[in-house]
Amino acid sequence: MDISIVIVNYNVKHFLEQCLHSVEKALQNVQGEVFVVDNNSVDGSAQLINEKFPNVAFIQNTDNVGFSRANNQAIQQATGKYVLLLNPDTVVEEDTFEKVLSFMEAHPEAGGLGVKMIDGKGVFLPESKRGLPTPWVAFYKMFGLSKLFPKSRKFGKYHLSYLDKNEVHEIDVLAGAFMLLRKSALDKVGLLDETFFMYGEDIDLSYRIQQGGFKNYYYPETTIIHYKGESTKKGSLNYVKVFYNAMVIFARKHFPGSKAGVFALFIHLAIYFRAILSATKRILHKVYIPLLDAVFVFAGFWLITPFWEQFRFHQPDYYPPEFMQFVVPVYCLFFLFGILFSGGYKKPLSIYKIGRGILWGLISLLLAYSLVDEKYRFSRALILLGTAWSGIILVAYRLLGHWLRFSDFRLNDQRTRKIAIVGHSKEARRVQQILEETRIRSQMAGFIALDNSDKGQNYMGELSQLEEIIRINRIDEIVFCAENISSAEIIKAMLDLSRLNIDYKIAPPESASIIGSNSIHTAGDLYVVNMNAISKSANRRKKRLFDLLSAVLILVLSPVLLWFTAKKAKFIKNIFRVISGQRTWIGYISGFESENKLPAIKKGILHPADRFPELQLDKEKSARLNRLYAKDYNLLSDIELLLKAWKHLDR
């Protein structure tokens, strides 16, 4: 056996599928075995492996045992002369394995090898080659000196940025995303250290390989795509803590006492520094726009109230001081929560959602106004004037921020993306259908043939003319059909056109997903036929707000509605269950939620079948109604159903 490929998966099913397709192609001329170790994923990864990749040796853990231990589970069963640790969010070229094995055979001193990696836009990933993170190297990296002076041999040691990325080099540290290891070297230096749960194990093993008398190489004669960021969210505070603590473990394990102490001090300073910066930035980023909204809304009432007092009552200071001190801030909260539940604070910003949120805030405020004691009812007219002011000023300053190109005020302009598909006619049309079913805003520019003999209807040209096609037709996104075009050709095209501001995606064969990544800093984008519309955060907010407002309204009307209900106590109990969040007004038909593995929602008082009282339900019809409700969720449908079946709210 030439090579044993080990892939550790955790909730990245669609990326794993694409990775395994590329691995299968790359093993055509190489004797190899593939292990997938799943760390208790809940996204259907196990079903994918069992159905589509039966030849893969599948190890299914019942817990997330971490990266190191999961890899070791497979390495202990591996029979190959070489072991490749490969991330699930990667794509390899068809001749990648042949090339790297040939290099290792020609260099018996090599214990490990890494390759050139690019992100989903064809941009080189600097972690393809790294130096040993000694205390000073880590210091230069953590405090930004390596970024300021990338060509310096002193400051650029972390990513060895002074070395040519297109030449073979001896390096210190291999990237865990693609880590080819000589099995005899592993037998000598040992497996991955399971003290490292997720980060740092690649640095530790690379260092031990060198300590064992072997060399590590960076080999750029083959390139892989690494959708950086899929398995972890690298901007999170938890990532900062886990990653830097892994560096502390490494220092204490390999550096002398005083050196390890200095390193640990740097690391802990970096953790606290980054933690404070990250926490402060996150808090400010989340609250400063709502705070601005509150200031503008409050300022509106502060300006309008004296004019209204003079106009309506011919008396300044007609309202008591408590009105501005306490009542107006409460008004502000109604508008802020209305915008929040409308999705108005979600990026990119939407003027429609802002307006809708203000309207929801007004409705909620007027409803609350009618319920409070009369001494707190100051003026409906002031509420309406304040609402008008809020609608104008909140929209106006967002438009100004968008015009000034402030990133946090970027509006969702709903621009339609022009997409071209590269592939043979049959597969290209299958991919086009997937794009249509995902309901993304896109315009199909046409198809791109692989060669002159492949042209058909709506074909704009050949793959060799790709750059010209993109420029002339102003293409925003290219989708490659992996069934028709090799990974090597895809990667070459991405490298050649990396200077263009184009997004690239790959459609694996016989898959309902289309995968890509927009930048080194973002997780990969995924187009997949949406069966879980109700699971979207915006829809969950709408559903909860609808439940809350309608429950309060029903409670107000309950003295009348109780005359039409048979189980009066159950009716009142259900209202308070919905208000408290224990129940929702409309849920799935009970007993059939698992038929389609639907997203979880709260148990409902009513269900989709209540719209069709004459329908005789069976298992198939119930499952279908549940599926349609989850897939095509619409707030108007909930409203219609509640109005139609309100007499059954005493269930």
C-alpha positions as CSV (number, residue, x, y, z in Angstrom):
1,M,0.0,0.0,0.0
2,D,1.5,3.3,-1.1
3,I,-0.5,5.8,0.9
4,S,-3.1,5.9,3.7
5,I,-5.3,9.1,3.7
6,V,-6.8,10.2,7.0
7,I,-9.6,12.8,7.1
8,V,-11.1,13.9,10.3
9,N,-14.6,15.3,9.9
10,Y,-16.8,17.4,12.2
11,N,-20.0,18.8,10.7
12,V,-18.8,19.8,7.2
13,K,-20.7,17.2,5.2
14,H,-20.8,19.1,1.9
15,F,-17.1,19.9,2.0
16,L,-16.2,16.3,2.9
17,E,-18.2,15.1,-0.1
18,Q,-16.2,17.3,-2.5
19,C,-12.9,16.4,-0.8
20,L,-13.6,12.7,-1.2
21,H,-14.5,13.1,-4.9
22,S,-11.2,14.7,-5.5
23,V,-9.3,12.1,-3.5
24,E,-11.0,9.3,-5.5
25,K,-9.7,10.8,-8.7
26,A,-6.2,11.3,-7.3
27,L,-6.0,7.6,-6.3
28,Q,-6.5,6.3,-9.9
29,N,-2.8,5.6,-10.4
30,V,-1.8,5.1,-6.7
31,Q,-2.4,2.2,-4.4
32,G,-4.1,3.8,-1.4
33,E,-6.7,3.5,1.4
34,V,-9.0,6.3,2.8
35,F,-10.0,6.7,6.4
36,V,-12.7,9.1,7.5
37,V,-12.9,9.6,11.3
38,D,-16.1,11.4,12.3
39,N,-16.2,13.2,15.6
40,N,-19.9,12.8,16.3
41,S,-21.2,15.1,13.6
42,V,-24.9,15.9,13.5
43,D,-25.2,17.1,9.9
44,G,-25.7,13.8,8.2
45,S,-22.0,13.1,7.5
46,A,-22.4,9.4,8.5
47,Q,-25.2,8.8,6.0
48,L,-23.2,10.5,3.3
49,I,-20.3,8.1,3.8
50,N,-22.4,5.0,4.0
51,E,-24.4,5.9,0.9
52,K,-21.9,7.5,-1.5
53,F,-18.5,6.3,-0.3
54,P,-18.8,2.6,0.8
55,N,-15.2,1.9,0.1
56,V,-14.0,4.4,2.7
57,A,-12.9,3.0,6.1
58,F,-15.3,4.8,8.3
59,I,-14.6,5.3,12.0
60,Q,-17.6,6.9,13.8
61,N,-16.9,8.4,17.3
62,T,-19.7,8.9,19.7
63,D,-17.9,12.1,21.1
64,N,-15.8,14.8,19.7
65,V,-12.4,13.4,20.7
66,G,-10.4,16.1,19.1
67,F,-8.2,16.3,16.1
68,S,-5.1,14.5,17.4
69,R,-6.8,11.5,18.9
70,A,-9.1,11.1,15.9
71,N,-6.1,11.0,13.5
72,N,-4.3,8.5,15.7
73,Q,-7.3,6.2,15.6
74,A,-6.9,5.9,11.8
75,I,-3.1,6.0,11.8
76,Q,-3.0,2.9,14.0
77,Q,-5.0,1.0,11.4
78,A,-3.1,2.4,8.4
79,T,-1.0,0.1,6.2
80,G,0.4,2.6,3.7
81,K,4.1,3.4,3.4
82,Y,3.0,7.0,3.8
83,V,0.2,8.6,5.8
84,L,-1.5,11.8,4.6
85,L,-3.4,13.9,7.2
86,L,-5.9,15.8,5.0
87,N,-8.6,18.4,6.0
88,P,-12.1,17.7,4.8
89,D,-12.4,21.3,3.4
90,T,-9.7,20.7,0.7
91,V,-9.6,19.7,-2.9
92,V,-6.5,17.9,-4.4
93,E,-5.4,17.7,-8.0
94,E,-5.6,14.5,-9.9
95,D,-1.8,14.0,-9.9
96,T,-1.2,15.3,-6.4
97,F,-0.5,12.0,-4.8
98,E,1.7,10.8,-7.6
99,K,3.9,13.9,-7.4
100,V,4.3,14.0,-3.6
101,L,5.0,10.3,-3.4
102,S,7.6,10.6,-6.1
103,F,9.3,13.4,-4.3
104,M,9.4,11.5,-1.0
105,E,10.8,8.4,-2.7
106,A,13.6,10.6,-4.3
107,H,14.3,12.2,-0.8
108,P,14.7,9.4,1.8
109,E,15.7,12.0,4.4
110,A,12.2,13.6,4.1
111,G,10.0,12.7,7.0
112,G,7.2,15.1,6.1
113,L,5.9,17.2,3.2
114,G,3.5,20.0,2.7
115,V,2.2,21.5,-0.5
116,K,1.1,24.9,-2.0
117,M,-2.3,25.8,-0.8
118,I,-4.7,28.4,-2.1
119,D,-8.1,29.7,-0.8
120,G,-11.3,29.6,-2.7
121,K,-10.4,32.7,-4.7
122,G,-7.0,31.3,-5.9
123,V,-5.1,33.4,-3.3
124,F,-1.9,31.8,-1.9
125,L,-2.3,30.7,1.8
126,P,0.9,31.7,3.7
127,E,0.5,28.9,6.2
128,S,1.6,26.5,3.4
129,K,5.1,27.0,4.8
130,R,6.0,27.9,8.4
131,G,9.0,28.3,10.7
132,L,9.3,27.1,14.2
133,P,7.4,29.4,16.6
134,T,10.2,30.2,19.0
135,P,9.4,32.9,21.6
136,W,10.8,35.7,19.4
137,V,9.2,34.4,16.2
138,A,5.8,34.1,18.0
139,F,6.4,37.7,19.4
140,Y,6.9,39.1,15.9
141,K,3.8,37.3,14.7
142,M,1.5,38.2,17.6
143,F,2.4,41.9,17.5
144,G,2.3,42.3,13.8
145,L,6.0,42.8,12.9
146,S,5.9,39.8,10.6
147,K,3.1,41.4,8.6
148,L,4.8,44.7,8.4
149,F,8.2,43.3,7.2
150,P,7.3,40.0,5.3
151,K,10.5,39.9,3.4
152,S,12.7,40.2,6.5
153,R,14.6,37.0,7.4
154,K,14.3,38.1,11.0
155,F,10.6,39.2,11.3
156,G,9.2,36.9,8.5
157,K,10.1,33.6,10.1
158,Y,6.6,32.6,11.1
159,H,5.4,32.1,7.6
160,L,8.8,32.0,6.0
161,S,7.5,34.8,3.8
162,Y,11.0,35.7,2.6
163,L,11.1,32.3,0.7
164,D,9.8,32.0,-2.9
165,K,6.4,30.3,-2.7
166,N,7.0,28.6,-6.1
167,E,10.2,26.8,-5.1
168,V,10.9,23.7,-3.0
169,H,12.2,24.6,0.4
170,E,13.2,22.8,3.6
171,I,10.8,24.1,6.3
172,D,10.2,23.6,10.0
173,V,6.4,23.2,10.3
174,L,3.9,21.4,8.0
175,A,0.3,22.6,7.7
176,G,-2.2,20.2,9.3
177,A,-4.5,20.7,6.3
178,F,-2.2,18.6,4.1
179,M,0.5,16.8,6.1
180,L,2.2,13.9,4.3
181,L,4.2,11.7,6.7
182,R,6.6,8.8,6.1
183,K,5.2,6.0,8.2
184,S,8.7,4.9,9.3
185,A,9.3,8.4,10.7
186,L,6.0,8.2,12.6
187,D,7.1,4.8,14.0
188,K,10.3,6.4,15.3
189,V,9.0,9.8,16.7
190,G,5.5,8.7,17.7
191,L,1.9,9.7,16.7
192,L,0.2,13.0,17.3
193,D,0.3,14.2,20.9
194,E,-3.3,14.0,22.2
195,T,-2.6,16.7,24.8
196,F,-3.3,19.0,21.9
197,F,-7.1,18.9,21.3
198,M,-7.3,20.8,18.0
199,Y,-4.4,23.3,17.4
200,G,-0.6,22.9,17.8
201,E,-0.4,19.2,17.1
202,D,1.0,19.9,13.6
203,I,3.7,22.1,15.0
204,D,4.6,19.5,17.7
205,L,4.8,16.6,15.3
206,S,6.8,18.6,12.7
207,Y,9.3,19.5,15.4
208,R,9.6,15.9,16.6
209,I,10.2,14.7,13.0
210,Q,13.1,17.1,12.8
211,Q,14.3,16.0,16.2
212,G,14.2,12.4,14.9
213,G,16.7,13.2,12.2
214,F,14.3,13.8,9.3
215,K,13.6,16.9,7.2
216,N,10.3,18.6,6.4
217,Y,9.7,20.0,2.9
218,Y,7.5,22.6,1.2
219,Y,6.6,21.2,-2.2
220,P,4.9,23.7,-4.6
221,E,4.8,21.5,-7.7
222,T,1.2,20.6,-6.9
223,T,-1.5,22.9,-5.4
224,I,-4.6,22.2,-3.4
225,I,-7.6,24.3,-2.5
226,H,-8.2,24.8,1.2
227,Y,-11.5,26.4,2.2
228,K,-9.9,27.9,5.2
229,G,-12.2,28.4,8.1
230,E,-14.7,25.6,7.6
231,S,-14.1,23.4,10.5
232,T,-13.6,26.3,13.0
233,K,-14.5,29.9,13.4
234,K,-11.1,31.5,13.7
235,G,-12.3,34.9,14.6
236,S,-13.9,33.7,17.9
237,L,-12.5,34.4,21.3
238,N,-12.5,30.7,22.0
239,Y,-10.2,30.1,19.0
240,V,-7.8,32.7,20.3
241,K,-7.7,31.0,23.7
242,V,-7.4,27.4,22.5
243,F,-4.8,28.2,19.8
244,Y,-2.5,30.2,22.0
245,N,-2.8,27.8,24.9
246,A,-1.7,25.1,22.5
247,M,1.4,27.2,21.9
248,V,2.0,27.2,25.7
249,I,1.8,23.4,25.8
250,F,4.3,23.2,22.9
251,A,6.8,25.6,24.6
252,R,6.7,23.8,28.0
253,K,7.2,20.5,26.2
254,H,10.1,21.4,23.9
255,F,11.8,24.6,25.2
256,P,14.2,24.9,28.2
257,G,12.8,26.2,31.4
258,S,13.5,29.9,31.2
259,K,12.8,30.0,27.5
260,A,9.5,28.3,28.0
261,G,8.6,30.8,30.8
262,V,9.3,33.7,28.5
263,F,7.3,32.1,25.7
264,A,4.4,31.4,28.1
265,L,4.5,35.0,29.3
266,F,4.3,36.3,25.8
267,I,1.4,33.9,25.0
268,H,-0.6,34.8,28.1
269,L,-0.1,38.5,27.4
270,A,-1.3,37.9,23.8
271,I,-4.3,36.0,25.0
272,Y,-5.4,38.8,27.4
273,F,-4.6,41.5,24.8
274,R,-6.5,39.7,22.0
275,A,-9.3,38.8,24.4
276,I,-9.9,42.4,25.5
277,L,-9.6,43.7,22.0
278,S,-11.9,40.9,20.6
279,A,-14.5,41.3,23.4
280,T,-14.5,45.1,23.1
281,K,-14.7,45.0,19.3
282,R,-17.6,42.4,19.3
283,I,-19.6,44.4,21.9
284,L,-19.2,47.7,20.2
285,H,-19.8,46.2,16.8
286,K,-23.1,44.7,17.9
287,V,-24.4,47.6,20.0
288,Y,-23.2,50.9,18.5
289,I,-25.8,51.0,15.7
290,P,-28.7,50.3,18.1
291,L,-27.3,52.9,20.4
292,L,-27.1,55.4,17.6
293,D,-30.7,54.5,16.8
294,A,-31.7,55.1,20.4
295,V,-30.0,58.5,20.5
296,F,-31.7,59.6,17.2
297,V,-35.1,58.4,18.3
298,F,-34.8,60.0,21.8
299,A,-33.5,63.2,20.2
300,G,-36.6,63.3,17.9
301,F,-39.0,63.1,20.9
302,W,-36.9,65.7,22.7
303,L,-37.2,68.1,19.8
304,I,-40.8,67.3,18.9
305,T,-42.3,67.4,22.4
306,P,-41.9,71.2,23.1
307,F,-43.4,72.0,19.7
308,W,-46.4,69.7,20.3
309,E,-46.9,71.1,23.8
310,Q,-47.0,74.7,22.4
311,F,-49.2,73.7,19.4
312,R,-51.7,71.5,21.2
313,F,-51.8,73.0,24.7
314,H,-50.2,76.4,24.3
315,Q,-48.2,75.6,27.4
316,P,-44.5,74.8,27.6
317,D,-43.5,71.9,29.9
318,Y,-47.1,70.5,29.8
319,Y,-45.8,66.9,30.3
320,P,-44.0,66.1,33.5
321,P,-40.2,65.5,33.5
322,E,-40.9,61.7,33.9
323,F,-42.1,61.7,30.3
324,M,-38.6,62.3,28.9
325,Q,-36.8,60.6,31.7
326,F,-38.6,57.3,31.7
327,V,-41.5,57.0,29.1
328,V,-39.6,58.1,26.0
329,P,-36.7,55.6,26.7
330,V,-39.3,52.9,26.8
331,Y,-40.7,54.1,23.5
332,C,-37.1,53.8,22.1
333,L,-36.9,50.2,23.3
334,F,-40.1,49.3,21.4
335,F,-38.6,50.6,18.2
336,L,-35.2,48.9,18.8
337,F,-36.8,45.6,19.5
338,G,-39.0,45.9,16.5
339,I,-36.0,46.5,14.2
340,L,-34.1,43.7,15.9
341,F,-36.9,41.1,15.4
342,S,-37.4,42.4,11.8
343,G,-33.8,41.6,11.1
344,G,-32.9,45.2,10.6
345,Y,-29.5,44.9,12.4
346,K,-28.4,42.0,10.3
347,K,-25.6,42.8,7.8
348,P,-25.9,43.9,5.0
349,L,-28.5,46.4,6.2
350,S,-32.0,46.5,4.6
351,I,-34.1,49.6,4.4
352,Y,-37.2,47.5,4.1
353,K,-36.4,45.6,7.3
354,I,-35.7,48.9,9.1
355,G,-39.1,50.3,8.0
356,R,-40.9,47.1,8.9
357,G,-39.2,47.0,12.3
358,I,-40.3,50.6,13.0
359,L,-43.9,49.6,12.0
360,W,-43.8,46.5,14.3
361,G,-42.5,48.8,17.1
362,L,-45.3,51.2,16.6
363,I,-48.0,48.4,16.6
364,S,-46.5,46.9,19.8
365,L,-46.2,50.3,21.4
366,L,-49.8,51.2,20.6
367,L,-50.9,47.8,21.9
368,A,-49.0,48.3,25.2
369,Y,-50.3,51.9,25.3
370,S,-53.9,50.6,25.4
371,L,-53.1,48.3,28.3
372,V,-51.2,50.6,30.7
373,D,-52.7,52.8,33.4
374,E,-54.3,56.0,32.1
375,K,-51.8,58.2,34.0
376,Y,-49.0,56.8,31.7
377,R,-50.9,57.5,28.5
378,F,-49.5,60.9,27.4
379,S,-50.3,61.3,23.7
380,R,-50.9,59.0,20.8
381,A,-50.1,61.9,18.5
382,L,-46.6,62.2,20.0
383,I,-46.1,58.5,19.4
384,L,-47.1,58.8,15.7
385,L,-44.9,61.9,15.3
386,G,-42.0,60.2,16.9
387,T,-42.5,57.2,14.7
388,A,-42.5,59.4,11.6
389,W,-39.3,61.1,12.8
390,S,-37.7,57.7,13.5
391,G,-38.5,56.3,10.1
392,I,-37.0,59.3,8.4
393,I,-33.9,59.8,10.5
394,L,-32.9,56.1,10.9
395,V,-33.2,55.5,7.1
396,A,-31.5,58.8,6.3
397,Y,-28.3,58.2,8.3
398,R,-28.0,54.6,7.0
399,L,-28.2,55.9,3.4
400,L,-25.5,58.5,4.3
401,G,-23.3,55.8,5.8
402,H,-23.8,53.7,2.7
403,W,-23.0,56.6,0.4
404,L,-19.8,57.3,2.4
405,R,-18.9,53.7,1.9
406,F,-18.8,52.8,5.6
407,S,-18.7,49.0,5.7
408,D,-21.1,48.7,8.7
409,F,-23.7,50.7,6.8
410,R,-23.5,48.8,3.6
411,L,-27.0,48.2,2.3
412,N,-28.3,45.1,0.8
413,D,-28.7,46.3,-2.8
414,Q,-30.0,42.9,-3.9
415,R,-27.7,43.0,-6.9
416,T,-28.2,40.0,-9.1
417,R,-25.0,38.1,-9.6
418,K,-24.1,37.0,-13.1
419,I,-23.1,33.4,-13.1
420,A,-21.4,31.2,-15.8
421,I,-21.1,27.4,-15.6
422,V,-18.1,25.5,-16.9
423,G,-19.0,22.0,-18.0
424,H,-20.6,19.7,-20.5
425,S,-24.2,20.4,-21.5
426,K,-26.0,17.8,-19.4
427,E,-24.1,18.4,-16.2
428,A,-24.1,22.2,-16.7
429,R,-27.9,22.1,-16.9
430,R,-28.2,20.0,-13.8
431,V,-26.1,22.6,-11.9
432,Q,-28.2,25.4,-13.3
433,Q,-31.3,23.7,-11.9
434,I,-29.6,23.5,-8.4
435,L,-28.9,27.2,-8.6
436,E,-32.5,27.9,-9.5
437,E,-33.7,25.8,-6.6
438,T,-31.5,27.5,-4.1
439,R,-33.4,30.7,-4.8
440,I,-30.3,32.9,-4.8
441,R,-30.5,36.2,-6.8
442,S,-28.6,35.2,-9.9
443,Q,-28.7,35.7,-13.6
444,M,-27.4,32.8,-15.8
445,A,-25.0,34.4,-18.2
446,G,-24.5,31.2,-20.0
447,F,-22.3,28.1,-20.3
448,I,-18.6,27.7,-21.0
449,A,-17.4,24.7,-23.1
450,L,-14.4,22.7,-22.2
451,D,-13.3,22.5,-25.9
452,N,-14.4,23.4,-29.4
453,S,-16.4,20.1,-29.8
454,D,-18.5,20.7,-26.7
455,K,-20.4,23.8,-27.6
456,G,-24.2,23.9,-27.5
457,Q,-27.1,26.3,-26.9
458,N,-26.3,29.3,-24.6
459,Y,-22.5,28.5,-24.7
460,M,-20.4,31.7,-24.7
461,G,-17.0,30.2,-25.5
462,E,-14.3,27.7,-24.4
463,L,-12.4,27.3,-21.1
464,S,-9.3,28.7,-22.8
465,Q,-11.2,32.0,-23.3
466,L,-12.2,32.2,-19.7
467,E,-10.6,35.5,-18.8
468,E,-12.0,37.2,-21.9
469,I,-15.5,35.8,-21.3
470,I,-15.4,37.1,-17.7
471,R,-14.3,40.6,-18.8
472,I,-16.7,41.0,-21.7
473,N,-19.7,39.6,-20.0
474,R,-18.9,41.0,-16.6
475,I,-19.3,37.7,-14.8
476,D,-19.4,37.8,-11.0
477,E,-19.1,34.1,-10.4
478,I,-17.8,30.9,-12.1
479,V,-19.2,27.5,-11.2
480,F,-17.0,24.5,-12.3
481,C,-18.7,21.1,-12.9
482,A,-16.3,18.7,-11.2
483,E,-17.7,15.7,-13.2
484,N,-16.4,17.3,-16.4
485,I,-13.3,19.2,-15.5
486,S,-10.3,18.1,-13.5
487,S,-9.4,19.6,-10.1
488,A,-6.0,20.5,-11.7
489,E,-7.7,22.5,-14.5
490,I,-9.9,24.2,-11.9
491,I,-7.0,25.2,-9.7
492,K,-5.0,26.4,-12.7
493,A,-7.8,28.6,-13.8
494,M,-8.2,30.0,-10.2
495,L,-4.5,30.7,-10.0
496,D,-4.4,32.4,-13.4
497,L,-7.3,34.6,-12.6
498,S,-6.7,35.3,-8.9
499,R,-6.1,38.9,-9.7
500,L,-9.7,39.3,-10.9
501,N,-12.4,40.0,-8.3
502,I,-14.3,36.8,-9.2
503,D,-15.9,34.2,-7.0
504,Y,-15.4,30.5,-7.8
505,K,-17.5,27.5,-6.8
506,I,-17.3,23.8,-7.5
507,A,-20.3,21.5,-8.1
508,P,-19.4,17.9,-7.1
509,P,-21.0,15.2,-9.3
510,E,-24.3,13.8,-8.3
511,S,-24.5,16.3,-5.4
512,A,-27.1,18.9,-4.5
513,S,-24.5,21.3,-3.2
514,I,-22.2,23.9,-4.8
515,I,-19.2,24.9,-2.7
516,G,-16.8,27.8,-2.7
517,S,-15.1,30.4,-0.6
518,N,-14.9,34.2,-1.0
519,S,-11.7,35.0,0.9
520,I,-9.0,33.8,3.3
521,H,-10.9,35.5,6.1
522,T,-14.3,34.0,5.5
523,A,-15.8,30.5,5.8
524,G,-16.7,28.9,2.5
525,D,-19.9,29.8,0.8
526,L,-22.3,27.0,0.2
527,Y,-25.3,26.8,-2.2
528,V,-27.5,24.0,-1.3
529,V,-31.2,23.3,-2.1
530,N,-32.9,24.8,0.9
531,M,-35.2,22.4,2.8
532,N,-35.1,24.2,6.1
533,A,-36.4,27.7,5.4
534,I,-38.0,27.7,8.9
535,S,-34.6,27.2,10.5
536,K,-33.3,30.6,9.3
537,S,-32.6,33.0,12.1
538,A,-34.8,35.7,10.5
539,N,-37.7,33.3,10.2
540,R,-37.3,32.2,13.8
541,R,-37.4,35.8,14.9
542,K,-40.5,36.5,12.8
543,K,-42.2,33.4,14.2
544,R,-41.4,34.3,17.8
545,L,-42.5,37.9,17.4
546,F,-45.7,36.8,15.8
547,D,-46.4,34.3,18.6
548,L,-45.8,37.0,21.2
549,L,-47.8,39.8,19.7
550,S,-50.7,37.5,18.7
551,A,-50.8,35.9,22.1
552,V,-51.0,39.3,23.8
553,L,-53.8,40.3,21.4
554,I,-55.7,37.1,22.1
555,L,-55.3,37.6,25.8
556,V,-56.8,41.1,25.5
557,L,-59.7,39.6,23.5
558,S,-60.0,36.5,25.7
559,P,-63.2,37.8,27.6
560,V,-65.0,37.6,24.2
561,L,-63.2,34.6,22.7
562,L,-63.8,32.4,25.8
563,W,-67.5,32.3,24.9
564,F,-66.5,30.3,21.7
565,T,-64.1,27.8,23.3
566,A,-65.0,24.5,24.9
567,K,-61.9,24.1,27.1
568,K,-61.6,27.5,28.7
569,A,-58.8,26.7,31.1
570,K,-56.7,25.0,28.4
571,F,-57.3,28.1,26.1
572,I,-55.9,30.5,28.8
573,K,-53.0,28.1,29.6
574,N,-52.0,27.9,25.9
575,I,-51.9,31.7,25.7
576,F,-49.4,31.9,28.5
577,R,-47.4,28.9,27.2
578,V,-46.9,30.8,23.9
579,I,-46.0,34.0,25.7
580,S,-43.4,32.2,27.8
581,G,-42.0,30.5,24.8
582,Q,-42.9,26.9,25.8
583,R,-45.2,26.5,22.8
584,T,-45.7,28.1,19.4
585,W,-49.1,28.7,17.8
586,I,-48.3,26.7,14.7
587,G,-46.0,23.7,14.7
588,Y,-45.6,20.3,13.0
589,I,-48.2,17.7,12.9
590,S,-47.3,15.7,16.0
591,G,-45.6,12.3,15.5
592,F,-44.3,13.0,12.0
593,E,-41.5,15.5,12.7
594,S,-38.7,12.9,12.1
595,E,-40.0,11.6,8.8
596,N,-37.9,14.2,6.8
597,K,-35.4,15.1,9.6
598,L,-36.9,18.5,9.8
599,P,-35.4,21.4,11.8
600,A,-36.6,21.5,15.4
601,I,-39.2,24.0,16.4
602,K,-41.4,24.3,19.5
603,K,-44.5,22.1,19.8
604,G,-47.5,23.8,18.3
605,I,-51.1,24.3,19.3
606,L,-52.2,24.3,15.7
607,H,-50.5,22.5,12.7
608,P,-50.5,22.8,8.9
609,A,-53.4,20.4,8.4
610,D,-55.7,22.8,10.2
611,R,-55.9,24.7,7.0
612,F,-57.6,21.7,5.4
613,P,-60.2,20.4,8.0
614,E,-61.8,18.1,5.4
615,L,-58.5,16.3,4.7
616,Q,-58.1,12.7,5.8
617,L,-54.6,12.6,7.3
618,D,-52.3,9.6,6.9
619,K,-48.6,9.1,7.4
620,E,-47.6,10.3,3.9
621,K,-49.8,13.4,3.9
622,S,-48.8,14.4,7.3
623,A,-45.1,14.1,6.5
624,R,-45.6,16.0,3.3
625,L,-47.4,18.9,5.0
626,N,-44.7,19.1,7.6
627,R,-42.0,19.1,4.9
628,L,-43.7,21.9,3.0
629,Y,-44.2,24.0,6.1
630,A,-40.5,23.7,7.0
631,K,-39.3,24.3,3.4
632,D,-41.6,27.2,2.4
633,Y,-42.2,28.9,5.7
634,N,-44.1,32.1,5.4
635,L,-45.3,34.4,8.2
636,L,-48.5,35.2,6.2
637,S,-49.3,31.4,6.2
638,D,-49.1,31.4,10.0
639,I,-51.4,34.4,10.2
640,E,-53.9,32.8,7.8
641,L,-53.9,29.5,9.7
642,L,-54.4,31.2,13.0
643,L,-57.3,33.2,11.7
644,K,-58.9,30.1,10.2
645,A,-58.4,27.7,13.1
646,W,-58.5,30.0,16.2
647,K,-61.4,28.0,17.6
648,H,-59.0,25.1,18.2
649,L,-56.6,27.1,20.4
650,D,-58.0,25.2,23.4
651,R,-56.2,22.0,22.4
